[in-house]
Amino acid sequence: MNNELETNVESAVRKFLEFVADPVSARDEQLISGLRDQLGAAKDPIAKLKLLAALDRAEKADGEALRRAFVLNARSWATENAIPVRAFRELGINDIVLAEAGFDLGTGRPVRRAGSSAPAQASKLRAKSVGSDEVRHWALEQAQPFTLSQVMSGVGGSLGTITKVVDDLVATGQLAKLGPVPNHSGRGRAPHQYGRP
């Protein structure tokens, strides 16, 4: 593997791991700041609407694109670096994503994609669709602080849905953002915890 390709593959793995640990890390803060500046200077109401829409899109972290890049690259990178599947699990990557990436979840080793075994395995693991109400109910039942990754593990659902529901609960005062996980020892920034105010 040449150095540039190796760097891109590792970057795809790193970015998704960072996103799982802290979904806000995927936001382009420079773009968001620029859009806010433009919005402050805009006079035309149509221009303001378009800028508000662009700002809304920029403020929502796009985990799906990062997940797709991870799925395409994680198996080959793990093989090159002798990384077992349990290490990915330790950092919060769920079995659905690992199966989609081509890992053999029985042995915990990367597998060759000779055929359709990985997609078949992933479809067997695919969880039922989880709606906002289920995520909201789960989050409000928790007695202890939790992270967005723990919501995903506990109830399922897409990270986008979970983030929106939790942000709405914080905005209405039903939950509080409690700050980063204390004594975080994993890679990247410590994920934020949420809990009762």
C-alpha positions as CSV (number, residue, x, y, z in Angstrom):
1,M,0.0,0.0,0.0
2,N,1.5,3.3,-0.9
3,N,1.9,6.0,1.7
4,E,-0.8,8.3,0.4
5,L,-3.4,5.5,0.1
6,E,-2.4,4.2,3.5
7,T,-2.9,7.7,5.0
8,N,-6.4,8.0,3.4
9,V,-7.4,4.5,4.6
10,E,-6.2,5.2,8.2
11,S,-7.9,8.6,8.1
12,A,-11.3,7.1,7.2
13,V,-11.0,4.7,10.1
14,R,-9.8,7.4,12.5
15,K,-12.6,9.9,11.5
16,F,-15.3,7.4,12.1
17,L,-13.8,6.3,15.5
18,E,-13.6,10.0,16.5
19,F,-17.2,10.5,15.3
20,V,-18.5,7.6,17.4
21,A,-16.7,8.9,20.5
22,D,-17.9,12.5,19.9
23,P,-20.4,13.1,17.1
24,V,-19.7,16.9,17.2
25,S,-16.1,16.2,16.0
26,A,-17.4,15.7,12.5
27,R,-18.6,19.3,12.3
28,D,-16.7,21.8,10.2
29,E,-16.5,24.7,12.7
30,Q,-14.7,27.0,10.2
31,L,-17.6,26.6,7.7
32,I,-20.1,27.1,10.5
33,S,-18.4,30.3,11.6
34,G,-18.2,31.6,8.0
35,L,-21.9,30.9,7.5
36,R,-22.8,32.7,10.7
37,D,-20.7,35.7,9.6
38,Q,-22.5,35.8,6.2
39,L,-25.8,35.5,7.9
40,G,-25.1,38.5,10.1
41,A,-24.1,40.6,7.1
42,A,-27.0,39.4,4.8
43,K,-29.8,41.9,4.1
44,D,-31.9,40.0,1.6
45,P,-34.5,37.7,3.2
46,I,-34.1,35.0,0.6
47,A,-30.3,35.0,1.1
48,K,-30.9,34.7,4.8
49,L,-33.2,31.7,4.3
50,K,-30.6,30.0,2.1
51,L,-27.8,30.8,4.7
52,L,-30.0,29.5,7.5
53,A,-30.6,26.2,5.6
54,A,-26.9,25.9,4.9
55,L,-26.0,26.6,8.5
56,D,-28.6,24.0,9.7
57,R,-27.0,21.4,7.4
58,A,-23.4,22.3,8.5
59,E,-24.3,22.1,12.2
60,K,-25.6,18.5,11.8
61,A,-22.7,16.1,11.8
62,D,-22.9,13.7,8.8
63,G,-22.1,10.4,10.4
64,E,-23.4,8.4,7.4
65,A,-20.6,9.5,5.1
66,L,-18.0,8.7,7.8
67,R,-19.7,5.3,8.4
68,R,-19.5,4.4,4.7
69,A,-15.8,5.3,4.5
70,F,-15.2,3.2,7.5
71,V,-17.0,0.2,6.1
72,L,-15.0,0.5,2.9
73,N,-11.6,0.7,4.6
74,A,-11.7,-0.8,8.1
75,R,-11.2,-4.4,7.2
76,S,-8.1,-3.9,5.0
77,W,-6.6,-1.5,7.5
78,A,-7.3,-3.9,10.4
79,T,-5.6,-6.7,8.4
80,E,-2.5,-4.6,7.6
81,N,-2.2,-3.6,11.3
82,A,-3.3,-6.8,13.0
83,I,-6.2,-5.1,14.8
84,P,-8.8,-7.6,16.2
85,V,-12.5,-6.9,16.0
86,R,-12.8,-6.7,19.8
87,A,-10.6,-3.6,19.7
88,F,-13.2,-1.9,17.5
89,R,-15.9,-3.0,19.8
90,E,-14.0,-1.5,22.8
91,L,-14.2,1.9,21.0
92,G,-17.9,1.6,20.5
93,I,-18.2,0.2,16.9
94,N,-21.3,-2.0,16.9
95,D,-21.5,-5.4,15.2
96,I,-23.8,-4.2,12.4
97,V,-21.1,-1.8,11.2
98,L,-18.3,-4.4,11.7
99,A,-20.2,-7.0,9.7
100,E,-20.8,-4.5,6.9
101,A,-17.1,-3.8,6.9
102,G,-16.4,-7.5,6.4
103,F,-15.3,-8.7,9.8
104,D,-16.0,-12.3,10.8
105,L,-17.9,-11.7,14.1
106,G,-17.6,-15.3,15.1
107,T,-13.8,-15.4,15.2
108,G,-13.2,-11.7,15.6
109,R,-10.9,-11.6,12.6
110,P,-11.2,-9.7,9.3
111,V,-12.5,-11.9,6.5
112,R,-11.9,-11.8,2.8
113,R,-14.9,-10.5,0.8
114,A,-15.0,-13.3,-1.6
115,G,-18.8,-13.5,-2.1
116,S,-21.7,-12.1,-0.2
117,S,-21.0,-13.4,3.3
118,A,-20.4,-9.9,4.9
119,P,-23.6,-8.3,3.5
120,A,-25.6,-11.4,4.5
121,Q,-24.1,-11.3,8.0
122,A,-24.9,-7.6,8.3
123,S,-28.5,-8.0,7.2
124,K,-29.0,-10.7,9.8
125,L,-27.7,-8.2,12.5
126,R,-29.7,-5.2,11.2
127,A,-31.7,-3.9,14.0
128,K,-35.3,-2.8,13.6
129,S,-35.9,0.9,12.9
130,V,-36.0,2.9,16.0
131,G,-38.1,6.1,16.1
132,S,-37.7,9.3,18.1
133,D,-40.2,8.3,20.7
134,E,-38.3,5.2,21.6
135,V,-35.0,7.1,21.9
136,R,-36.7,9.8,24.0
137,H,-38.3,7.2,26.3
138,W,-34.9,5.4,26.8
139,A,-33.0,8.6,27.5
140,L,-35.5,9.9,30.0
141,E,-35.5,6.5,31.9
142,Q,-31.8,6.6,32.6
143,A,-30.8,7.1,36.2
144,Q,-27.1,7.5,35.4
145,P,-25.4,9.8,32.9
146,F,-25.0,8.4,29.4
147,T,-23.3,9.1,26.1
148,L,-24.7,9.1,22.6
149,S,-22.9,5.9,21.9
150,Q,-24.6,4.3,24.9
151,V,-28.0,5.4,23.6
152,M,-27.2,3.7,20.3
153,S,-26.1,0.5,22.1
154,G,-29.1,0.6,24.5
155,V,-32.0,1.3,22.2
156,G,-30.6,1.3,18.6
157,G,-31.4,3.9,16.0
158,S,-29.3,6.1,13.8
159,L,-26.8,8.5,15.3
160,G,-28.6,11.4,13.6
161,T,-32.0,10.5,15.2
162,I,-30.3,10.0,18.6
163,T,-28.5,13.3,18.4
164,K,-31.6,15.3,17.4
165,V,-33.7,13.7,20.2
166,V,-31.1,14.3,22.9
167,D,-30.5,17.9,21.7
168,D,-34.2,18.5,21.8
169,L,-34.4,17.1,25.3
170,V,-31.6,19.4,26.4
171,A,-33.2,22.4,24.7
172,T,-36.5,21.8,26.6
173,G,-34.7,21.3,29.9
174,Q,-35.6,17.6,30.3
175,L,-31.9,16.6,30.1
176,A,-28.7,18.4,30.7
177,K,-25.4,18.2,28.9
178,L,-23.1,17.3,31.7
179,G,-19.7,17.7,30.0
180,P,-17.1,15.3,28.9
181,V,-16.8,11.8,30.4
182,P,-14.3,12.1,33.3
183,N,-11.1,10.1,33.1
184,H,-11.6,9.3,29.4
185,S,-8.7,7.1,28.3
186,G,-9.7,6.3,24.7
187,R,-8.5,8.0,21.6
188,G,-9.8,11.4,20.6
189,R,-11.8,13.8,22.7
190,A,-13.9,12.5,25.6
191,P,-17.5,12.0,24.6
192,H,-20.1,14.2,26.3
193,Q,-22.4,12.8,28.9
194,Y,-26.1,13.6,29.3
195,G,-28.4,13.1,32.2
196,R,-31.1,14.6,34.5
197,P,-30.6,18.4,35.2
